[in-house]
Amino acid sequence: MTLADQTIYLASKSPRRRELLQQVGIAFEVLELKEEPGSHGAVSEIPHESEVPEIYVARVAREKADSGWAAVLWRQLPKRPVLAADTTVTIDGKILGKPADHAEAMSMLRLLSGRTHQVLTAMAIRFEDQFNEVLHRSEVRFAELSEATLRAYCDSSEPYDKAGSYGIQGHAAKFIEHISGSHSGIMGLPLFETTRLLQRAGIKTL
């Protein structure tokens, strides 16, 4: 199936996901999720009690896609596929979300220092009664980081809107000894898997 309208909705405010879709030539409109009658509104990213990282990240992506589709119907927007995604960093079975403050960012980065952690990104697409999803895993190894390095990094604005308190596309790239997986997946949208999801939804990716 190929859709006549090749534009999708992106149910994400992430500038990195926008840049990645633009990189591969996908036409999209950002779909803001907000509280309104007939819509699920913004999705909570707080993990459920005892929720393992893989289940957590897949659930959040699925709820964002469902909420986005509900918003399309409520607002009577043109019906197009809704792409949603969620990324989390995990180590020792712990979910590392976006840090609330300097102290939490320092704590997360101390945990990652000198060790290998996992970056999980789940993508979900909702269109009409069609739903597809995929979970991607990458591994990232950090060098040993001094307290002075951590403090200087956390004194910047970079850690505070990113899972695990860092972004591979920024200054934290200097911390990374090795990655196994997808660079774009670590940024928040693995393009190989995403383009295949889009193809299944009727979107041309070439």
Long-range contacts (C-beta under 8 A, 24 or more apart in sequence): 1-202, 2-202, 2-204, 3-80, 3-81, 3-201, 3-202, 3-203, 5-78, 5-80, 6-203, 6-204, 7-80, 8-80, 8-81, 8-82, 8-83, 8-198, 8-201, 8-203, 9-68, 9-72, 9-77, 9-80, 9-81, 9-82, 9-83, 10-83, 10-84, 11-64, 11-65, 11-67, 11-68, 11-82, 11-83, 11-84, 12-64, 12-83, 12-84, 12-85, 14-85, 14-188, 16-167, 16-169, 16-187, 16-188, 16-189, 17-85, 17-188, 17-189, 20-184, 20-187, 20-188, 20-189, 20-191, 20-194, 21-189, 23-191, 24-191, 24-195, 24-205, 25-205, 26-195, 26-198, 26-203, 26-205, 28-83, 31-68, 31-71, 31-72, 31-82, 33-64, 33-67, 33-68, 33-71, 36-71, 36-74, 37-74, 38-70, 38-73, 38-74, 39-67, 39-70, 39-71, 39-74, 40-66, 40-67, 40-70, 40-71, 41-67, 42-67, 43-67, 45-86, 45-97, 47-95, 47-97, 51-95, 52-93, 53-88, 53-90, 53-93, 53-94, 53-95, 53-118, 53-120, 54-120, 54-135, 56-88, 56-95, 57-86, 57-87, 57-88, 57-120, 57-121, 57-122, 57-135, 58-122, 58-124, 58-133, 58-135, 60-86, 60-122, 61-85, 61-86, 61-122, 61-123, 61-124, 61-133, 62-122, 62-124, 62-131, 62-133, 64-124, 65-124, 65-125, 65-126, 65-131, 65-133, 66-126, 68-126, 69-126, 69-127, 79-127, 79-128, 80-127, 81-125, 81-126, 81-127, 81-198, 81-201, 81-202, 81-203, 82-125, 82-126, 82-127, 83-123, 83-124, 83-125, 83-194, 83-197, 83-198, 84-123, 84-124, 84-125, 84-126, 85-121, 85-122, 85-123, 85-124, 85-188, 85-189, 85-194, 86-121, 86-122, 87-119, 87-120, 87-121, 87-122, 87-163, 87-188, 88-119, 88-120, 88-163, 88-164, 89-117, 89-118, 89-119, 89-120, 89-163, 89-164, 90-117, 90-118, 90-119, 90-120, 91-115, 91-117, 91-118, 96-163, 96-164, 96-165, 97-163, 98-160, 98-161, 98-162, 98-163, 98-165, 99-159, 99-160, 99-165, 102-154, 102-155, 104-165, 105-154, 105-159, 105-160, 105-165, 106-150, 106-151, 106-154, 108-164, 108-165, 109-145, 109-150, 109-153, 109-154, 109-159, 109-165, 109-166, 110-145, 110-150, 112-142, 112-164, 112-166, 113-142, 113-143, 113-144, 113-145, 113-150, 114-142, 114-143, 114-144, 114-145, 115-141, 115-142, 116-140, 116-141, 116-142, 116-178, 117-141, 117-142, 117-164, 119-163, 119-164, 119-181, 119-185, 119-186, 121-185, 121-186, 121-188, 121-189, 121-190, 123-189, 123-190, 123-193, 123-194, 123-197, 125-197, 125-198, 125-200, 125-201, 127-201, 127-202, 130-201, 132-197, 132-200, 132-201, 133-197, 134-193, 134-196, 134-197, 136-181, 136-182, 136-185, 136-190, 136-193, 137-181, 138-179, 138-180, 138-181, 138-182, 138-185, 138-186, 138-190, 139-179, 139-180, 139-181, 140-168, 140-176, 140-178, 140-179, 140-186, 141-176, 141-177, 141-178, 141-179, 142-175, 142-176, 142-177, 143-175, 143-176, 143-177, 145-175, 149-175
